[in-house]
């Protein structure tokens, strides 16, 4: 009877220790994953902000280019027509 009790106690104790170790590992893995996801989200937001700024710069440069292109075309037409 004592042998059966000892075997059951060791199985239960072993299962408890195993569960504790696995839970600790899983908690650490989850904490690492959360930290990594937070870092990735911050990098993604920074990249989005930079992308937005670059798109605005492109739009500004395109506007300036079109304005200069119109002025150049106007100057060419004036030169063709004898500077009127």
C-alpha positions as CSV (number, residue, x, y, z in Angstrom):
1,X,0.0,0.0,0.0
2,X,2.8,2.4,0.9
3,X,4.5,1.5,-2.5
4,X,1.3,2.4,-4.4
5,X,1.0,5.7,-2.4
6,X,4.7,6.5,-3.1
7,X,4.2,5.8,-6.8
8,X,1.1,7.9,-7.0
9,X,2.7,10.7,-5.0
10,X,5.7,10.8,-7.3
11,X,3.6,10.8,-10.4
12,X,1.5,13.7,-9.0
13,X,4.6,15.5,-7.9
14,X,6.3,15.0,-11.2
15,X,3.2,16.1,-13.1
16,X,3.0,19.2,-11.0
17,X,6.7,20.1,-11.5
18,X,6.4,19.5,-15.2
19,X,3.3,21.7,-15.4
20,X,5.0,24.4,-13.5
21,X,8.1,24.3,-15.7
22,X,6.0,24.3,-18.9
23,X,3.8,27.2,-17.7
24,X,6.8,29.2,-16.8
25,X,8.3,28.6,-20.3
26,X,5.0,29.5,-22.0
27,X,4.7,32.7,-19.9
28,X,8.2,33.7,-20.9
29,X,7.5,32.9,-24.6
30,X,4.3,34.9,-24.5
31,X,6.1,37.9,-22.8
32,X,8.8,37.8,-25.5
33,X,6.2,37.6,-28.3
34,X,4.3,40.6,-26.8
35,X,7.5,42.6,-26.6
36,X,8.5,41.7,-30.2
37,X,5.0,42.5,-31.5
38,X,5.1,45.9,-29.7
39,X,8.5,46.7,-31.3
40,X,7.2,45.7,-34.7
41,X,4.1,47.8,-34.2
42,X,6.3,50.8,-33.3
43,X,8.5,50.3,-36.3
44,X,5.5,49.9,-38.6
45,X,4.0,53.2,-37.3
46,X,7.3,55.0,-37.8
47,X,7.5,53.6,-41.3
48,X,4.0,54.7,-42.0
49,X,4.8,58.2,-40.7
50,X,7.9,58.4,-42.9
51,X,6.0,57.1,-45.9
52,X,3.3,59.8,-45.4
53,X,6.0,62.5,-45.2
54,X,7.7,61.2,-48.3
55,X,4.3,61.1,-50.2
56,X,3.8,64.8,-49.2
57,X,7.2,65.7,-50.4
58,X,6.5,64.0,-53.7
59,X,3.3,65.8,-54.1
60,X,5.0,69.2,-53.3
61,X,7.8,68.5,-55.8
62,X,5.2,67.4,-58.4
63,X,3.3,70.7,-57.9
64,X,6.5,72.7,-58.2
65,X,7.5,70.8,-61.3
66,X,4.2,71.4,-63.0
67,X,4.3,75.1,-62.1
68,X,7.8,75.4,-63.6
69,X,6.7,73.4,-66.6
70,X,3.8,75.8,-67.2
71,X,6.1,78.8,-66.9
72,X,8.6,77.3,-69.3
73,X,5.9,76.5,-71.8
74,X,4.6,80.1,-71.5
75,X,8.1,81.5,-72.0
76,X,8.6,79.3,-75.1
77,X,5.3,80.5,-76.6
78,X,6.2,84.1,-75.9
79,X,9.6,83.5,-77.6
80,X,7.9,81.9,-80.6
81,X,5.4,84.8,-81.0
82,X,8.1,87.4,-81.0
83,X,8.1,88.3,-77.3
84,X,4.7,89.8,-77.3
